[in-house]
Amino acid sequence: MLSFVFVATSLLLADPPAWPAFLGAGATPIDAASIPLTWSPTDNIAWDASLPGHGQSSPVIWGEKVFVTTVEGDNKETCHTLCLSLKDGSILWDHKHASTSPDPNSVYISRAAPTPVVDANHVFAFFECGDLVALTHDGKEAWTKSLSKEYSKFVNKFGLSGSPVQTESSVIVLVDDEGPSYLVAFNKADGKILWKTDRTARTSWSSPALLTIEGQPQVVVSSAGTIDGYDPASGKLLWTTSEINGNTATTPLPAGPNQFLVAASPGRSGENAEGAKTSNALVKVTKVGDAWKVEKAWMSSEATPSWASPFVHQGLAYWVNRVGVVYCIDVATGEQKYAQRAKQSCWATPIPVGDRIYFFGKEGVTTVLAAGPEFKVLATNELWPADTPPSDNGAPKVDDTSAERKQANAMFSGPTQYGVAAVSGSLLVRVGSHVYCIRD
């Protein structure tokens, strides 16, 4: 059985096996039978690549190459874009550049959080310091940009984590910040700015998505109080709605023609609790004459995630909240089928492959559920032994003087399954200083 994972448009489908962007946008079909159901620290782990520095980005794949980013140093002064062999995990090259806007290396601030995008010619890596670097598949620098220098230094005290999206000719970066905020597109070939659209200042870590609306691609952004649709060719704002609150982390993912899922969190202290009840929804966007109509087909008052984005598979929508409760909802009706707890909470967005759904628990245990309206656990898989977690290169020393910092240290300092990528025969899992390949 072949399975697609979060493919929003057909613009970027590649001849070689590919997972070219955050959450698999533009991924090639996956042979579900080639992905293992079970693994353990001693079984079905093909390789474990140890990386310099630390990062929270997901890997991306093009053919036999895996690309991943890290940062290193007391002030994250060195940015790494690495290329690994999909076959054995060996590091083929490591492109290092000096950050143009160093920031303290801290568990409270994002560390190489944006996921790169890759196409047939280049990999484009964006860092929270504002640096965007375009490299060939051989690691040669094509061009670089410093958004911090061109526009302004980011002021969000927790950093930036939005991943770029791409079209055939452009790479598009979202900067939602407490200072100047904007959406900007660069020409892939030479790095020239194609357009820049200003946005209102806000605190958010959301990533945009390239979705098909009324037969045309749109950049859809769900972030800190609004959902907005932009023309990827011009940057023009096509439509917007402010009927949402607490949407500061997740990415809108496709849910049928002209439809997508949005999600919102109550917030660390429950500050967005009421708004979140009406902000986890199926959104439908249609054009009536010259006007755009944005409506919520249905809402879920219970399904409130933290970092993992909701997604659709085989007619069902899935949310997972901060304590690991999985909500399964019928896309057509909005009827909740179940709400049951997986083994651990998830920061990585789960991926559906065939008749299975993989929920990657934060502390290294993945729960595999059967796709469908009944909660059925097929396997629980440890990536590392609980008593011997993987090394966490570059994790900084932490000041534990305040209750807030103690809480953040407990939440962010341990090894975490941050993100995943998959092609037929290989499932990759990103932990701060490691990439694991799971393979039969």
Buried (B, 14 or more C-beta within 10 A) or exposed (E): EEBBBBBBBEBBBBEEBBBBBBBBBBBBBBBBBBBBBBBEBEEBBBBBBEBBBBBBBBBBBBBEBBBBBBBBBEBBBBBBBBBBBBEEBEBBBBBEBEBBBBBEBBBBBBBBBBBBBBBBEBBBBBBBBBBBBBBEBEBEEBBBBBBBEEBBBBEBEBBBBBBBBBBEBBBBBBBBBEEBBBBBBBBBEEBEEBBBBEBEBBBBBBBBBBBBBEEEBBBBBBBBBBBBBBBBBEBEBBBEBEBBBBBBBBBBBBBBEBBBBBBBBBBEEEEBBEBBBBBBBBBBBBBEEEEBEBEBBBBBEBBBBBBBBBBBBEEBBBBBBBEBBBBBBBBEEBEBBBBBBBBBBBBBBBBBBBBBBBBBBBBBBBBBBEBBBEBEEBBBBBBBEEEEBBEBBBBBEBEEEEEEBEEBBEBBBBBBBBBBBBBBBBBBBBBBBBBBBBBB
